[in-house]
């Protein structure tokens, strides 16, 4: 059993006791033996949260994210004075990573740095905020070079690390695992019918589903252009987006009107994670238009729900989807190509079900949550066993 100190920017860890993030970390803590999470929060969240016998959450109550490193160090030193820390792990190689690097030196504890996206040498990410992201990339490279183990979620980032001279012994590519039987279970027909009524869906509507935060790299405006091509040939198609639409920098309703698809698009709000399986059951096809990903857990969930998936062939996504087997990959930015593949699945439900069944099999076998917990805690234990770099 080990005691792990986690540094996280996930405010929901502290503020949403029934949320998915809290539930996942409860499982990690139970398996590891003890986890203390220092989580960024704004002021007013309160003091320590004893979520379980093995999981404690310390909100930073920071005046801004700029103060997170100082607040996190203060809390970490207090934790170390109360109980031995066997490992420090950070959510990213940037703000939490730099904080973890400093604590590694101060507390003389191994550091496990995580990378849940695709950052290094990613031109699309650099274009989002050229100056800031260039500086972050430089800082991240330094942090990764100092880590006692570096964990990525996709092979692209891991292989790039090795190509730059990184240690294969001190690195691992471990995708997230969020597939579960809950997504595979058939919903009650009445509950599904009630949901369709709430969303004002007609019996004839063929639902194309999207779930997530509409941040820029998710390219929802591009999705709308794709969907305009879809309904030109498949008028029964209806696009349903589930997520916090306030995260978008665009006026999505106005964009839908501009594309002439407003009547065939439903913008729904965020849904508690344990209620998502019912929403996935609405879909006939799942669509994903991101420009890059770490490894998107929504694809594991859509796969576990047995949906045929259509996505662009980009980093992170192409490690999950095998074109023509458990979904379709369209060339990146090929609007007509993606639309054509969606239409093909909507017009061939037997093929969509066949692909969905294979997607479900792979998700439940390879990306099952219980298996992931074992693997992730195993990575932590491996880092402790390796110890600090010399």
QUIPE-V486729 format. One line per field, one symbol per residue. psi: psi as a letter, one per 20 degrees, with the letter a starting at -180 (. if undefined). burial: + if it has 9 or more other C-alpha atoms within 8 Angstrom, else -. A space follows every 50 residues. Layout:
# QUIPE-V486729
psi=???
burial=???
This chain:
# QUIPE-V486729
psi=qqopoppqjnhhhhinhjrhgggghgggghhhhppppoppqrqjhaaqon hahipppoqhlqhrhhiggghggghghgghihqpphqpqqhrjdghghgh gghgggilqqpopqojbngpkohgghhgnggghgghggggggghhiqipp prirhghghhgghjjrphhkqqooqqojprhhhhpprphghhhgghghjl pqhipoppqppaplrgiilhhhghgghghgihimhiqppppprniiipiq nhghghghikjhijpooqaqpqhiihhhhhihqhqpqojqirreoohhhg ghghikqppprqnrpggiigpopifkaqoqqpjnghggghhggghhimhh gghgghghggggghghkpgghggggghhgghggghhaqq.
burial=-++++++++-++++----++-++-+++++++++++++++++++-+----- +--+++++++++----+++-+++-+++-++----++++++++++-+++++ +-++----++++++++++------++------++-++-+++-++--++++ ++++++++--++---+---+++++++++++--++--+---++--+++--- ----++++++-++++--+++-++++++++++-----+++++++++--+-- -+--+++-+-++--++++-------++++++++++++++++++++++-++ +++++++++++++++++++-++--+++++++---+-+++++++-++--+- -++-++++++++++--+++-+++++++--++-++--+---
